[in-house]
Amino acid sequence: MKVILVDDDATMHLILSKMLHKLPEVQVVGAFTDTKSAAFFLQEHTDIGLAFVDISMKGENGLEFAARLANVGSLIQIVFVTSHKDFALEAYELSVIDYLVKPVSQERLQRTVHRALQNWRAFHLPATQVPPTLSRGEVVITALGDVVVSNETGRVKWISRKCAELFAYLLLYRGRRIPRSKLVIDIFGGMEQTGAESYLNTTVYQLRKSLEPLGMREVIRSENDGYALEWQDVNIDYVKFESQVKELQTIDASQVENALRVERLYTGDLFGDKAYVWAIHETERYSQMYTSFVKRLVAVLISTGDTDSASKLLLKLNEHNPLDESVIHHLMMIREMNGDKKGLTVLYTDYVRLLHQELGIRPSEELTVLYSSLVHAVTDRKTKTAKL
């Protein structure tokens, strides 16, 4: 998939290019310091699949650039890369695929690119190259890390942030009628009743209009003073993830490759950074499901000696929850297995510092004792090796 960079800081071109170069399925084909040059390039090159766009730029900013592309019907996927968190809500109004705050980690960037590649493969390849797993007319819904709806025609562009939220709500309870009164409370809580009901009417209309260009308007059904999402032949990422995790209740060495494929399905928390209050329970449930699954997979990887793959997965868990002591425990053991005394010490001392700064506590006695024993084990092993 071809990628362009739009940022008035040339240093970011170099940083992102190096990071993206590590991902073999994408190719940076252009880097621009202003949106005018980028727009001209896109007119001449219609095969670009993804653009990383800074928000704060001289002249036309990134938000205006993204809005202009949306207005002309461009299907290019956009990721904002910015130093400012304040633009998040306005950015998601434009249905961007992700919103990255500088400095961007390699792992975070990889998750974003993976999601973009899934969309691009499914809906931007020529008809003769459509993967056999995607049937004609099938709808793909990405809710892990974002809220994206696509079919072979293209991708739904949400008219407003609230209509995307209403869709996410109905998706979570798909097939069930949700009373208007419950939608008013859960989605428009805090507003005056009459205003909230009017806002709901507008949002339902906007949602149907958003779905209409892809022939999906009728999936939002009105019945008995409520609404339901009725869909057949739909591919939902979090449903697929949960199903495949349940099929792998036990993981052994023969199932590692399959388990790694399942792990890659989880491209972020449910509905991404949108933090819908009504979805907190399910968001946490899927997060815990992912964490538990990865820990089981890591145990098998360590037992087979694949400490490199195990470390990468543990570091993903650590990025998601830096306070999880069990993750630090396994990472320390891997450092010891690899004879990395310096890395072991840095890992432990950084964790001790984090606990003190964030919670004012020390690690458990078990972890402290483990650290001491692992340091001694590495030292003893190196001493014995030196004597040989």
C-alpha positions in Angstrom: 0.0 0.0 0.0 1.4 3.4 -1.0 1.7 6.1 1.7 2.3 9.8 1.8 3.4 12.1 4.6 2.1 15.7 5.1 4.0 17.7 7.8 5.7 21.1 7.7 8.5 19.7 9.9 10.9 17.8 7.6 12.3 16.0 10.6 9.0 14.2 11.0 9.3 13.0 7.4 12.6 11.3 8.3 11.3 9.8 11.5 8.1 8.4 10.1 9.8 7.2 6.9 12.3 5.2 9.0 9.5 3.7 11.1 7.3 2.9 8.1 10.3 1.3 6.3 10.3 -1.4 9.0 6.8 -2.4 7.8 7.3 -4.3 4.5 3.7 -4.0 3.2 3.7 -0.2 2.9 5.8 2.2 0.8 6.3 5.9 1.4 6.0 7.5 -2.1 5.8 11.2 -1.2 6.5 13.6 1.6 5.1 17.2 1.6 5.5 20.2 3.8 2.2 21.8 2.8 -1.3 20.5 1.9 -1.3 22.3 -1.5 1.6 20.1 -2.8 0.0 17.0 -1.3 -3.4 17.7 -2.9 -1.8 18.2 -6.3 0.2 14.9 -5.9 -3.0 13.1 -5.0 -4.8 14.4 -8.1 -2.0 12.8 -10.2 -1.7 9.6 -8.2 -5.0 8.0 -7.4 -3.5 4.8 -6.0 -2.4 6.2 -2.6 -4.0 4.3 0.2 -2.9 6.2 3.3 -1.8 9.7 4.4 -0.2 10.7 7.6 -1.1 14.3 8.2 0.0 16.9 10.7 -2.7 19.1 12.1 -0.9 22.4 12.9 0.6 23.6 9.6 1.0 27.0 8.1 -1.8 27.9 5.6 -4.3 25.1 5.3 -4.1 23.0 8.4 -4.6 19.2 8.5 -8.2 19.3 9.6 -9.1 21.6 6.7 -7.1 19.4 4.3 -8.9 16.2 5.5 -12.3 17.9 5.2 -11.5 19.1 1.7 -10.6 15.5 0.7 -13.8 14.2 2.2 -15.9 16.8 0.3 -14.5 15.7 -3.1 -15.1 12.0 -2.3 -11.5 10.9 -1.8 -11.2 7.4 -0.4 -7.7 7.9 0.9 -7.4 6.9 4.6 -6.1 9.6 6.9 -4.1 9.3 10.1 -3.4 12.5 12.0 0.0 12.8 13.6 0.2 15.7 16.0 1.6 17.1 19.2 -1.8 18.3 20.3 -4.4 16.2 22.0 -7.0 19.0 21.9 -8.1 18.3 18.3 -9.2 14.6 18.9 -12.9 15.2 18.9 -12.8 17.4 15.9 -10.6 15.0 14.1 -13.0 12.1 14.6 -15.8 14.1 13.2 -13.8 13.7 9.9 -13.8 9.9 10.2 -10.0 9.7 10.2 -8.7 6.2 10.7 -6.5 7.1 13.7 -5.2 10.0 15.8 -1.5 9.6 16.9 0.1 12.0 19.4 3.8 12.6 19.0 6.2 11.0 19.8 4.7 7.9 18.1 5.9 4.4 19.1 6.7 1.8 16.6 4.1 -0.6 18.1 1.4 2.1 18.0 2.2 2.9 14.4 2.2 -0.8 13.4 -1.3 -1.2 14.8 -2.6 1.7 12.9 -1.0 0.6 9.6 -2.3 -3.0 10.1 -5.9 -1.6 10.4 -5.4 0.6 7.3 -4.0 -2.4 5.4 -7.1 -4.5 6.3 -9.4 -1.8 4.9 -7.2 -1.3 1.8 -6.9 -4.9 0.9 -10.7 -5.5 1.3 -11.9 -2.5 -0.7 -9.1 -1.0 -2.8 -7.9 -4.0 -4.8 -9.2 -4.7 -8.3 -12.2 -7.0 -8.5 -10.0 -9.9 -9.7 -7.9 -9.6 -6.6 -10.6 -9.5 -4.0 -9.5 -12.0 -1.3 -11.6 -15.2 -1.3 -12.5 -14.6 2.3 -14.5 -11.5 1.3 -17.6 -12.2 -0.6 -19.4 -9.7 -2.8 -21.8 -7.5 -0.8 -20.2 -8.4 2.5 -19.8 -5.6 5.0 -16.7 -5.4 7.2 -17.0 -3.6 10.5 -13.8 -2.6 12.4 -14.6 -1.7 16.0 -11.3 -2.6 17.6 -9.4 0.6 17.7 -11.9 2.6 15.7 -15.5 2.6 14.3 -15.2 1.9 10.5 -17.8 0.4 8.2 -16.9 -0.7 4.7 -18.0 -2.8 1.7 -16.7 -3.2 -1.8 -18.1 0.3 -2.7 -16.0 2.1 -0.1 -16.1 3.3 3.5 -18.8 5.0 5.4 -18.1 8.7 6.2 -19.8 9.7 9.4 -21.7 13.0 9.1 -21.2 13.7 12.8 -19.4 12.2 15.9 -22.8 11.5 17.5 -24.0 9.4 14.5 -20.9 7.3 14.7 -21.6 6.8 18.5 -25.2 5.9 17.8 -24.0 3.3 15.3 -21.5 1.9 17.7 -24.3 1.6 20.4 -26.7 -0.2 18.1 -23.9 -2.4 16.8 -23.1 -3.6 20.4 -26.8 -4.5 20.8 -27.4 -5.5 17.2 -30.6 -7.3 16.5 -32.2 -5.9 19.7 -34.7 -3.0 19.8 -33.3 -0.2 21.9 -36.1 2.2 23.2 -35.6 5.9 22.4 -35.8 6.7 26.1 -32.7 4.5 26.7 -30.8 6.1 23.8 -31.6 9.6 25.1 -30.2 8.7 28.6 -27.1 6.8 27.5 -26.0 8.9 24.5 -27.4 12.3 25.3 -27.5 12.2 29.1 -27.1 15.6 30.7 -29.1 17.4 28.0 -32.5 18.9 28.6 -35.1 16.3 27.7 -36.7 18.1 24.7 -33.4 19.0 23.3 -32.0 15.5 23.7 -35.0 14.0 21.9 -34.6 16.4 19.1 -30.9 15.7 18.9 -31.6 12.0 18.7 -34.0 12.5 15.8 -31.2 14.5 14.0 -28.6 11.8 14.8 -30.8 9.0 13.5 -31.3 10.9 10.3 -27.5 11.6 10.0 -26.7 8.0 10.6 -29.0 6.8 7.8 -27.6 9.4 5.5 -24.0 8.3 6.4 -24.9 4.7 5.5 -26.9 5.5 2.4 -24.0 5.9 -0.1 -23.0 2.3 0.5 -26.5 1.0 0.3 -26.9 0.4 4.0 -29.6 2.9 5.0 -32.2 0.2 5.7 -30.1 -1.6 8.3 -31.3 1.0 10.9 -34.9 -0.1 11.6 -37.5 1.8 13.5 -39.9 -0.2 15.6 -42.1 0.4 18.6 -40.6 3.8 19.5 -37.1 2.5 19.3 -34.4 1.5 16.9 -32.5 -1.7 16.0 -29.5 -2.6 13.8 -30.5 -5.5 11.6 -27.7 -7.0 9.5 -27.0 -10.2 7.6 -23.7 -11.2 6.1 -21.5 -8.8 8.2 -17.9 -9.4 9.3 -17.4 -7.8 12.7 -13.8 -7.8 14.0 -14.4 -8.1 17.7 -17.0 -10.9 17.2 -14.4 -12.8 15.1 -11.7 -12.2 17.7 -13.8 -13.5 20.6 -14.9 -16.5 18.6 -11.3 -17.5 17.7 -10.1 -16.9 21.3 -12.8 -19.3 22.5 -11.6 -21.9 20.0 -8.1 -21.7 21.5 -8.9 -22.3 25.1 -5.7 -24.3 25.3 -2.6 -23.4 23.3 0.3 -25.8 22.6 3.3 -25.6 20.4 1.4 -26.8 17.4 -1.1 -23.9 17.7 1.3 -21.0 18.1 1.1 -19.7 14.5 -2.7 -19.8 14.6 -2.7 -18.1 18.0 -0.4 -15.3 16.7 -2.8 -14.7 13.8 -5.6 -14.4 16.4 -3.6 -11.9 18.4 -3.1 -9.7 15.4 -6.9 -9.4 15.1 -6.9 -7.2 18.2 -5.9 -3.8 16.7 -6.9 -1.7 19.7 -9.6 -1.4 22.4 -13.2 -1.6 21.5 -14.2 1.7 19.7 -10.6 3.0 20.1 -10.0 6.2 21.9 -13.6 7.4 21.8 -14.2 6.2 25.4 -18.0 5.8 25.3 -19.2 5.6 28.9 -21.9 3.1 28.0 -19.3 0.8 26.5 -16.9 0.7 29.5 -18.0 -2.8 30.6 -17.6 -4.4 27.2 -14.4 -2.4 26.5 -12.8 -3.8 29.6 -14.1 -7.3 28.9 -12.4 -7.4 25.5 -9.3 -5.9 26.9 -9.0 -8.5 29.6 -9.8 -11.2 27.1 -6.9 -10.0 24.9 -4.5 -9.8 27.9 -5.4 -13.2 29.2 -5.0 -14.7 25.7 -1.6 -13.1 25.1 -0.3 -14.3 28.5 -1.3 -17.8 27.7 0.4 -17.5 24.3 3.5 -16.0 25.9 3.9 -18.9 28.3 3.9 -21.3 25.3 6.4 -19.2 23.4 8.8 -19.1 26.4 8.5 -22.8 26.8 9.5 -23.4 23.2 12.4 -20.9 23.5 10.9 -18.2 21.3 11.8 -15.4 23.7 11.9 -12.8 21.0 8.2 -13.2 20.0 7.3 -13.5 23.7 9.0 -10.2 24.5 7.3 -8.4 21.6 3.9 -9.5 22.9 4.7 -8.6 26.5 5.9 -5.2 25.5 2.5 -4.6 23.8 0.8 -5.6 27.0 3.1 -3.3 28.9 2.3 -0.4 26.6 -1.4 -1.0 27.2 -1.0 -1.3 31.0 2.4 -0.4 32.4 1.4 -1.3 35.9 0.7 -5.0 35.3 3.3 -6.7 37.5 2.8 -10.1 35.9 4.0 -8.7 32.6 7.1 -7.3 34.2 7.6 -10.6 35.9 7.7 -12.5 32.6 9.9 -9.8 30.9 12.4 -10.1 33.8 12.6 -13.9 33.3 13.2 -13.5 29.6 16.0 -11.0 30.3 17.6 -13.5 32.7 17.2 -16.3 30.1 19.0 -14.2 27.6 21.8 -13.2 30.0 20.8 -9.5 29.8 21.7 -8.3 33.3 21.7 -4.6 32.3 18.3 -4.9 30.6 16.9 -6.8 33.6 18.1 -4.1 36.0 16.7 -1.2 33.8 13.3 -3.0 33.5 13.0 -3.5 37.3 14.2 0.0 38.3 12.0 1.7 35.8 9.0 -0.3 37.1 9.9 0.6 40.7 10.1 4.3 39.7 6.7 4.2 37.9 5.0 2.6 40.9 6.4 5.3 43.2 5.5 8.2 40.9 2.0 7.0 40.0 0.8 5.1 43.1 3.3 5.9 45.9 3.9 2.2 46.5 6.7 -0.4 46.0 6.5 -3.6 44.0 5.4 -6.8 45.7 7.9 -8.7 47.8 7.6 -11.6 45.4 8.8 -9.4 42.5 11.7 -8.0 44.6 12.8 -11.4 45.6 12.5 -12.6 42.0 14.7 -9.7 40.7 17.4 -10.4 43.3 17.5 -14.1 42.4 17.5 -13.4 38.6 20.4 -11.0 39.0 22.4 -13.5 41.0 21.6 -16.2 38.4 22.9 -14.1 35.5 26.0 -13.1 37.5 26.8 -16.7 38.5 26.3 -18.0 34.9 28.7 -15.4 33.5 31.3 -16.1 36.3 31.2 -19.8 35.5 31.5 -19.1 31.8 34.5 -16.9 32.4 36.3 -19.6 34.3 35.9 -22.2 31.5 
